[in-house]
């Protein structure tokens, strides 16, 4: 017989694992969308141009974050607003 406490613990473990898997899945989907957007920008000739200020995104930033759509300054402004 499985005691109530064991069932409760198993339920909690299952819930935690399901939430973790959902989170990982959502992160992968988000990253794929960003990569697809970057590929579209390459095709359109707008890759590496900040969506906000229309200035070039520094190469160092694109090397670190190839799907970046904002330069560092515009990204910082966006984060301050949120």
FIVEX-555687 format. One record per residue (C-alpha): x, y, z; residue in three letters. Coordinates in steps of 0.02 Angstrom, whole numbers, plus 32768, in hexadecimal, padded with zeros to 4 digits. Layout:
# FIVEX-555687
XYZALA/...
# end
This chain:
# FIVEX-555687
800080008000UNK/803A80AE7FD5UNK/801D81298060UNK/7FCB81D18047UNK/806F822D8060UNK/80C681C77FD8UNK/803981E57F5CUNK/803C829E7F83UNK/80F982A57F6AUNK/80EC82467EC5UNK/806682BE7E8BUNK/80D483537EB6UNK/816883087E5BUNK/80FC82E77DC1UNK/80BA839A7DC4UNK/816983E27DD6UNK/81AB83797D46UNK/811883A77CD7UNK/813084607CFBUNK/81EA84527CD9UNK/81CB83F97C33UNK/8149847A7C01UNK/81C285067C29UNK/824D84B67BC4UNK/81D7849A7B33UNK/819D854F7B36UNK/8252858C7B3BUNK/827E85237AA3UNK/81E585627A44UNK/821186167A6FUNK/82C586007A35UNK/828E85AE7992UNK/82198641796FUNK/82A986BA798DUNK/831C86587919UNK/829486527893UNK/8281870F78A3UNK/833D87277892UNK/833D86BB77F5UNK/82B0872477ACUNK/831487C277D2UNK/83AA87787777UNK/833C875776DFUNK/82F5880876E7UNK/83A1885676FEUNK/837488A177A7UNK/83D788297817UNK/844388857894UNK/83DB89247891UNK/838889597934UNK/82CA89517928UNK/82B889EC7995UNK/833E8A6A7961UNK/83698A1E78B6UNK/84238A2878DDUNK/8499899378C2UNK/84A089187953UNK/855789027985UNK/85A888647942UNK/85DB882E79F2UNK/8524882E7A27UNK/84F087C9798FUNK/857B874B79B0UNK/853D87367A63UNK/8484873B7A36UNK/846B871A797BUNK/83AF87357986UNK/83BC87E179D8UNK/8342885E798FUNK/837588F379FAUNK/841C89487A19UNK/845689487ACEUNK/841A89F97AF0UNK/836A89D87AAEUNK/836189327B09UNK/838F89887BADUNK/83088A0C7B90UNK/828989837B6CUNK/82B789267C0CUNK/82A789C47C74UNK/81F489DC7C34UNK/81C5892D7C6DUNK/
# end
